[in-house]
Amino acid sequence: MTFRNPFFHLSLPYQVLIAAVLGIFAGLLIGQKAVILQSIGTVYAMLMEVVAIPYVACTLITSLGNLTPAFSIRLFKKGWSIYGFLLLMTFGALILLGAAIPLNIKSVLTTSAPSETNILNLLIPENIFNALSNNRIPAVIVFCSLFGIAFQFIAQKQTFFSVLEAITAGSLMFWNGLVKFTPIAAFASLAAIFGTITLD
């Protein structure tokens, strides 16, 4: 008779929830020694970020590039109000979150306001490789969107798109394999947080 661990037969959200609760108790029990577990959560987060930008970039370029210019214009005319509403909702949520989070007024006053050049560098990729290496998501999205629209006017693109689609499939396979370790990462991260937290 073989023993089967019931934990591994649960769905992933339940596994993460149980691991999180166990991580909290383990952190409170172990204390400061739990800080050694922080590296596990950090490595997991870094691995999740490894394929995020390649996936977003390849998906945007292929999705927009496979459309025709006429269909893109028709789609924009029909959906611009929805896109605008979603943008307003996103910026509104960011403003509310910024107002809800307490700030150190002294540090805010001493920090210089962002210049126009910094904002443009954040949105417009002067050097796409620099934007990719520094995880500047807005610049990468703007570049890939413009690049994808440009591909709509190019006839010979399927060979290049097959490479991008292979990168997208590889990224998804990597994510699907990595997500199985989410309970371990949740346990380690919460154990480190609650083990090093103080009453203050």
Buried (B, 14 or more C-beta within 10 A) or exposed (E): EEEEEEEEEBEEEEBBBBBBEBBBEBBEEBEEEBBEBBEBBBEBEEBBEEBBBBBBBBBBBBBBBBBEEEEBEEEEEEEEEEEEEEEEEEEEEEEEEEEEEEEEEEEEEEEEEEEEEEEEBBEEBEEBEEBBEEEBBEBBBBBBBBBBBEBBEEEEBEEBBEEBBEBBEBBEEBBEEBBEBBBBBBBBBBBBBBBBEEEE
